[in-house]
Amino acid sequence: MKLITTTRNEFLQEKEISEVKLSNEENLIIENERYQVWKGFGGCFNELGWKALSYLTQEKREEILKDLFEKDYEFQFNYCRLPIGANDYSESWYSLNECENDFEMKNFSIERDKKYLIPYINSAKKYNENIYLFASPWSPPSWMKFPKAHNFGTIVFEKKYLDAYALYFSKFVEEYKKENININMVYVQNEPLVDQKFPSCIWKGEEMVDFIRDYMGPTFESRRTKADIGFGTLNGPPGANRYWQPAYNEYCGKLFRDKEALKYVKAIGYQWDGKEVIQRTHQANPEITLVQTENECGDGKNTWEHAEYVFGLFWHYFTHNVESYAYWNMVLPKGGVSTWGWEQNTMITIDPGTKEVVYEPEFYVMKHISHFVKPGAKRIVTKGHWTSNSIVFENPNGEIIAIVGNAMDNDREFTLKHNGNSFSTVIKAHSVNTFCVQV
C-alpha cells in the first residue's frame, strides 16, 4: 500500500506500508456499502486568475495549466465554474447587456469574455477537453434591478423583465456554444440570500421557483437550449442570524413542493453557510444531485491552518453526498485582493513584479484528493475512530483511496482494515495523508 503525506513543511512525501497484524484500536474499517458516484473536482475561471497567469511566460503558464487540468497528471480538474457577467474577481463591473430596456436582448454580447474567460477556458481545454462547466450570475444587468446597481438590490419581478432575463440565460449558453464551449448547467443566482458590496442580487425562494417554472424552464425548452438548470448557488444568512430551518423551508422546501418547477431542476448547489442544510436537503430528496459550488476562501494569507479547515470542508461535503467539489480561485496575484477589496486564498500565487510562482498549502491539500479520486469513483462507508477524519472512495478500477487528516498537535497511530488485511502506521500531527490500496 502506498502512503502520501503532507505537513506544514513537507509536501507529498511518499512511502510504502506493508501488511501487519496489530490490535491497535485507532482504526479505520472499510465496509461494503457504497454511496454517491463522484463526478469531479474543479475551480472557478475568473478574470483576475487569467490576468495573473498572463504575467508569466507562455512556458510557465502552460506548466501551471497542465498541473491543474491535464488528465491523469496532477489535479485533473474536470468540473469547473464561471460567472455570467462580473463577479468579485472580475477586473471591473460588467454584464452581458447593459443596454437599458433591451427586452429582446438584441445587444447581448460575450465580447468581454473573449478577453479573459474564454482564453482561460480554452487554455484549460487543451489539457482536458471534457471539462464540465457550470455558470451563474452574481447580478443581472443593472437596468433589470431595483435599485439600478450592480451590488445589492433585487430583480424587477415583472413579466417583461423575467422573460428578458430567461432569454439572457439562454443566449449566454448559445453564444458560448458558438465559441465551441459547452455550458453544461446554469444556476439562477450566486448566493441569493445575501446582498454584498460586490455584484449580488437577493432572490426569495418562491421567486426562484416561479422564475424557473414559468420563465427559465419554458424558454430553455422552446429555444432548445443545451444546458441543465440548477437551483442555487445557495449560501445562507450572514453572521449570527443563521436560522437554518426557515432558510431551508424558504428555498429547497418550496422547490420540492412545486413539481412543475422541480421537473426542470437537475441539481442543487451549496456553498459557504449553505452547508448547514445540505444534509436536510439530501434526506428530503435523495434523488436530487447535490453540488458544492464554491470553496471557502480564507483571508489571503494562505496559511496551513486554513488548509486544514478546507480539508474539514471536504469531509463535510463528501459525507453529505455531494457529487462534485469546486475550489474558488485556482490562481491569483500575490495578496489575493479582489476588485471590491476582498483578500482571499488561492492554490497558486503569482507575484506580478518578480513573476515568482508559489504553490500554496491548499494546492497540496486539494491534490491529496483530486489527483487520486477519479470520476466515477464511489464513496465508501467506514467505521472506527478515524471515520470522523477520513474520506474513502473506490475508484472505477477497484483501487481504494483513503484520505485522512490529523489536525491535532500530536502524532496518532492509524490502522486501515480492508478485506481482512490490516495496514498500520503513524499519522503525523497536522498532516493530510492519502492511502492508495491497489486491487
C-alpha positions in Angstrom: 0.0 0.0 0.0 1.3 3.5 -0.9 1.0 6.4 1.5 1.5 10.1 0.5 1.8 12.6 3.4 1.8 16.4 3.5 2.6 18.5 6.6 3.1 22.2 7.1 6.7 22.0 5.9 6.9 18.8 3.8 4.7 18.2 0.8 3.7 14.9 -0.9 6.2 12.6 0.8 5.7 9.0 -0.4 6.4 5.7 1.2 5.2 2.0 1.1 3.4 0.4 4.0 3.4 -3.4 4.5 0.6 -5.5 5.8 0.7 -6.0 9.6 -1.4 -7.6 12.3 -1.9 -5.2 15.2 -4.5 -4.9 18.0 -4.5 -1.1 17.6 -8.0 0.3 18.2 -7.2 3.6 16.4 -8.5 2.3 13.2 -10.5 2.9 10.0 -12.5 -0.1 8.8 -13.7 -0.2 5.2 -17.2 -1.5 4.9 -19.1 -2.9 1.8 -21.7 -0.2 1.4 -21.2 2.5 -1.3 -22.7 5.9 -1.6 -22.7 8.7 -4.3 -20.8 8.3 -7.6 -18.2 11.0 -7.9 -18.3 13.4 -10.9 -15.2 15.5 -10.3 -13.2 18.5 -8.9 -12.6 21.9 -10.3 -12.3 25.6 -9.7 -13.7 28.9 -11.0 -12.5 30.6 -14.2 -12.2 34.2 -13.0 -10.8 37.3 -14.8 -8.1 38.1 -12.2 -6.9 34.5 -12.4 -6.3 34.8 -16.1 -4.7 38.2 -15.6 -2.3 36.7 -13.1 -1.4 33.9 -15.5 -0.8 36.5 -18.2 2.2 37.9 -16.2 4.1 34.7 -16.9 5.9 33.4 -19.9 4.0 31.1 -22.2 6.1 28.1 -21.0 5.5 28.8 -17.3 1.8 29.5 -17.8 1.4 26.2 -19.6 3.2 24.4 -16.8 0.6 25.7 -14.3 -2.4 24.9 -16.6 -1.0 21.4 -17.1 -0.7 20.9 -13.3 -4.3 21.9 -12.9 -6.1 20.3 -15.8 -4.2 17.5 -17.6 -5.9 14.2 -17.2 -4.0 11.6 -15.2 -1.3 14.1 -14.3 -1.6 16.4 -11.3 -5.1 17.7 -10.4 -7.1 16.6 -13.4 -9.7 19.3 -12.7 -12.8 18.4 -14.8 -15.8 20.1 -13.1 -15.4 23.9 -13.2 -17.3 27.1 -12.8 -17.5 30.5 -14.5 -19.5 33.7 -13.8 -22.2 35.1 -16.1 -21.1 38.8 -16.2 -19.0 40.3 -13.4 -18.2 38.7 -10.0 -16.0 39.9 -7.2 -12.9 38.6 -9.0 -13.6 40.3 -12.3 -11.3 43.2 -13.3 -14.3 45.6 -13.3 -18.1 45.6 -13.3 -19.9 44.5 -16.4 -22.9 42.4 -17.6 -23.6 40.9 -20.9 -26.2 43.5 -21.8 -26.2 47.0 -20.2 -28.5 48.5 -22.9 -31.5 49.6 -20.9 -34.9 48.3 -21.8 -33.4 45.8 -24.4 -36.0 43.2 -23.5 -35.4 41.4 -26.8 -31.6 41.1 -25.9 -30.6 42.5 -29.3 -27.4 43.9 -27.7 -26.5 40.8 -25.8 -22.7 40.2 -26.1 -20.0 38.0 -24.7 -17.3 40.2 -26.3 -15.8 41.0 -22.9 -15.5 37.3 -22.1 -13.3 36.8 -25.2 -10.6 38.8 -23.4 -10.4 36.8 -20.2 -12.7 33.9 -19.5 -12.8 32.3 -22.9 -9.0 32.2 -23.3 -8.7 30.8 -19.8 -11.2 28.1 -20.5 -9.7 27.2 -23.9 -6.2 27.0 -22.4 -7.5 24.5 -19.8 -9.3 22.5 -22.5 -6.0 21.9 -24.3 -5.2 19.6 -21.4 -8.7 18.2 -20.7 -11.3 18.8 -23.4 -14.1 17.2 -21.4 -14.4 19.9 -18.7 -17.9 20.1 -17.3 -18.8 23.8 -16.9 -21.5 25.3 -14.7 -22.2 29.0 -14.5 -24.2 31.6 -12.5 -24.6 35.3 -12.5 -23.6 37.4 -9.5 -26.0 40.0 -10.7 -28.5 40.6 -13.5 -27.9 43.6 -15.8 -28.2 46.7 -13.7 -31.3 48.0 -15.6 -33.2 44.9 -14.6 -32.8 45.6 -10.9 -34.1 47.8 -8.2 -32.2 49.9 -7.4 -30.2 50.0 -10.7 -26.8 49.0 -9.4 -24.5 46.0 -9.7 -24.4 45.4 -6.0 -27.3 45.0 -3.6 -30.9 45.1 -4.8 -33.4 42.7 -6.3 -34.5 41.8 -9.8 -37.6 43.7 -11.0 -40.2 40.9 -10.7 -42.4 41.8 -13.6 -43.1 39.6 -16.6 -41.3 41.6 -19.3 -38.1 41.6 -17.1 -38.4 37.9 -16.3 -39.0 37.0 -19.9 -35.9 39.0 -20.9 -33.8 37.5 -18.1 -34.7 34.0 -19.2 -33.6 34.9 -22.7 -30.4 36.3 -21.3 -29.5 32.9 -19.8 -30.4 31.1 -23.0 -28.3 33.4 -25.2 -25.4 33.0 -22.8 -25.4 29.3 -23.4 -25.9 29.7 -27.2 -23.2 32.3 -27.6 -20.6 30.2 -25.7 -21.6 27.3 -28.0 -20.6 29.4 -31.0 -17.1 29.6 -29.3 -17.1 25.7 -29.1 -17.6 25.9 -25.3 -20.4 23.8 -23.9 -22.1 25.2 -20.8 -23.5 22.1 -19.0 -25.5 23.8 -16.2 -26.8 27.2 -15.3 -27.7 28.3 -11.8 -30.2 31.2 -11.3 -28.2 33.3 -8.9 -24.9 33.2 -6.9 -25.7 33.5 -3.2 -29.3 34.7 -3.4 -29.7 35.1 0.4 -27.2 37.9 1.0 -26.5 41.3 -0.8 -22.9 42.3 -1.0 -20.7 45.3 -1.9 -19.7 43.4 -5.0 -22.1 42.1 -7.7 -25.1 40.5 -6.0 -28.9 40.2 -6.0 -31.4 39.0 -3.4 -33.9 36.4 -4.5 -36.6 34.9 -2.3 -37.1 31.2 -2.7 -40.6 31.5 -4.1 -39.2 33.9 -6.7 -36.5 31.5 -7.8 -39.1 28.7 -8.0 -41.5 30.8 -10.0 -38.8 32.0 -12.4 -37.6 28.5 -13.2 -41.2 27.1 -13.6 -42.7 30.0 -15.6 -39.8 31.6 -17.5 -36.3 29.9 -17.5 -37.5 26.3 -17.9 -40.0 27.0 -20.7 -37.5 29.4 -22.5 -34.8 26.7 -22.5 -37.3 24.2 -23.8 -38.7 26.4 -26.6 -35.2 27.5 -27.7 -33.8 24.0 -27.3 -31.0 25.4 -25.1 -28.5 22.7 -24.4 -27.9 23.2 -20.7 -29.4 21.9 -17.5 -30.9 24.2 -14.8 -29.6 24.2 -11.2 -31.2 25.6 -8.1 -28.7 27.9 -6.3 -26.0 28.6 -5.7 -27.3 28.7 -2.1 -25.3 30.2 0.7 -27.0 31.3 4.0 -27.9 34.1 6.3 -24.8 36.1 7.4 -23.3 36.4 10.8 -25.2 35.2 13.9 -28.7 35.3 12.2 -28.4 31.7 10.9 -32.0 30.5 11.2 -31.4 27.4 9.2 -34.8 25.7 9.3 -36.6 28.8 7.8 -33.8 29.1 5.3 -34.2 25.5 4.2 -38.0 25.8 4.0 -37.8 29.1 2.1 -35.7 27.7 -0.7 -35.4 23.9 -1.2 -38.6 23.3 0.8 -40.6 25.4 -1.7 -38.8 23.9 -4.7 -39.6 20.3 -3.6 -43.3 21.2 -3.1 -43.6 22.5 -6.7 -43.4 19.6 -9.1 -43.7 21.8 -12.2 -40.6 23.8 -11.2 -38.7 20.7 -9.9 -39.0 18.9 -13.2 -36.6 21.5 -14.7 -34.0 21.3 -11.9 -31.2 18.8 -12.2 -29.1 19.8 -9.2 -28.9 22.0 -6.1 -25.7 23.9 -5.5 -24.5 24.8 -2.0 -21.6 26.9 -0.7 -20.4 28.7 2.4 -23.1 28.7 5.1 -25.4 26.7 2.9 -23.5 23.6 4.0 -25.6 23.7 7.2 -28.7 22.4 5.5 -27.2 20.1 2.9 -28.0 17.0 5.0 -31.6 18.1 5.3 -31.8 18.6 1.6 -30.5 15.1 0.9 -32.9 13.5 3.3 -35.8 15.3 1.9 -35.0 14.4 -1.7 -32.2 11.7 -2.0 -32.6 11.6 -5.8 -31.6 15.2 -6.4 -27.9 15.8 -7.4 -26.0 17.9 -4.8 -23.1 20.1 -5.9 -20.6 22.0 -3.8 -20.2 25.2 -5.8 -17.5 27.4 -4.1 -14.7 26.7 -1.6 -14.5 29.0 1.4 -11.6 31.2 0.6 -9.9 32.5 3.8 -8.2 35.8 4.3 -5.5 35.9 1.6 -2.7 34.7 4.0 -2.7 31.1 2.6 -1.9 29.5 6.0 -1.6 25.8 6.8 -4.4 26.3 9.4 -6.8 27.3 6.7 -5.7 24.4 4.5 -6.7 22.1 7.4 -10.0 23.9 7.6 -10.5 23.2 3.9 -9.9 19.5 4.5 -12.7 19.7 7.0 -14.9 21.2 4.3 -14.1 18.3 2.0 -15.1 15.9 4.8 -18.4 17.7 5.4 -19.5 17.9 1.8 -18.4 14.5 0.8 -20.0 12.7 3.7 -23.2 14.7 3.0 -23.4 13.3 -0.5 -22.2 16.0 -2.9 -21.1 14.6 -6.3 -18.6 17.3 -7.2 -16.4 20.0 -5.5 -15.3 23.3 -6.9 -12.5 25.3 -5.4 -12.7 29.1 -5.8 -9.8 31.0 -7.4 -7.2 28.5 -8.7 -4.7 31.2 -9.4 -4.4 34.8 -8.1 -1.9 37.6 -8.0 0.1 37.9 -4.7 -2.2 39.2 -1.9 -5.4 37.8 -3.4 -7.2 41.1 -3.4 -10.4 41.4 -5.4 -11.6 44.4 -7.3 -14.0 45.1 -4.4 -11.4 44.7 -1.7 -11.6 41.1 -0.5 -8.4 39.3 0.3 -8.7 35.6 -0.4 -6.7 32.4 -0.6 -5.8 30.6 -3.7 -3.9 27.4 -4.7 -1.3 29.2 -6.8 0.0 32.7 -6.2 1.8 34.8 -8.8 3.9 37.9 -8.0 3.2 40.4 -10.8 6.6 42.1 -10.2 9.0 39.2 -9.7 6.9 36.6 -11.6 7.6 34.3 -8.7 5.1 31.4 -8.6 4.2 29.9 -5.2 2.1 26.7 -4.8 0.2 27.3 -1.6 -0.8 24.8 1.1 -4.3 24.4 -0.3 -2.8 23.2 -3.6 -1.3 20.3 -1.8 -4.4 19.5 0.3 -6.5 19.7 -2.8 -4.1 17.4 -4.7 -4.4 14.8 -2.0 -7.9 14.2 -3.2 -8.4 15.4 -6.7 -5.3 13.6 -8.1 -6.3 10.2 -6.7 -10.1 10.1 -6.7 -11.3 9.5 -10.3 -14.6 10.5 -11.9 -16.9 7.5 -11.4 -15.5 6.7 -8.0 -17.9 5.7 -5.3 -17.7 6.9 -1.7 -17.3 4.0 0.8 -18.9 3.7 4.2 -16.4 3.3 7.1 -16.4 2.8 10.8 -13.9 3.2 13.6 -12.3 6.1 15.4 -10.8 7.6 12.2 -14.1 7.9 10.4 -14.6 11.5 11.6 -11.3 12.5 9.9 -11.4 10.3 6.8 -12.9 10.2 3.4 -12.7 6.9 1.4 -13.5 6.2 -2.2 -13.4 3.2 -4.5 -12.1 4.1 -8.0 -13.7 2.5 -11.1 -10.8 0.1 -11.3 -11.4 -1.1 -7.7 -8.5 0.9 -6.2 -9.3 2.1 -2.6 -8.3 5.7 -1.9 -8.5 6.8 1.8 -7.8 10.5 2.6 -7.0 11.0 6.3 -6.4 14.2 8.2 -4.8 14.8 11.6 -5.3 18.4 12.8 -4.2 17.6 16.3 -0.9 18.7 17.9 0.3 15.1 18.4 1.1 12.1 16.1 -1.5 9.4 16.2 -1.5 5.7 15.4 -3.6 4.6 12.5 -4.7 1.2 11.2 -6.5 0.7 7.9 -8.5 -2.5 7.7 -9.8 -3.8 4.4 -10.8 -7.3 3.2 -9.3 -8.9 6.3 -6.0 -7.1 5.9 -4.5 -4.5 8.3 -2.0 -1.8 7.4 -0.7 0.4 10.3 1.4 3.5 10.5 1.8 6.7 12.5 -0.1 9.8 11.2 1.9 12.9 11.8 0.5 15.9 13.7 -1.1 18.5 11.4 -1.0 16.4 8.3 -3.1 15.3 5.4 -2.5 11.7 4.1 -3.6 9.7 1.1 -3.5 5.9 1.2 -3.7 4.0 -2.1 -4.7 0.4 -1.7 -4.2 -1.4 -5.0 -6.5 -4.2 -6.1 
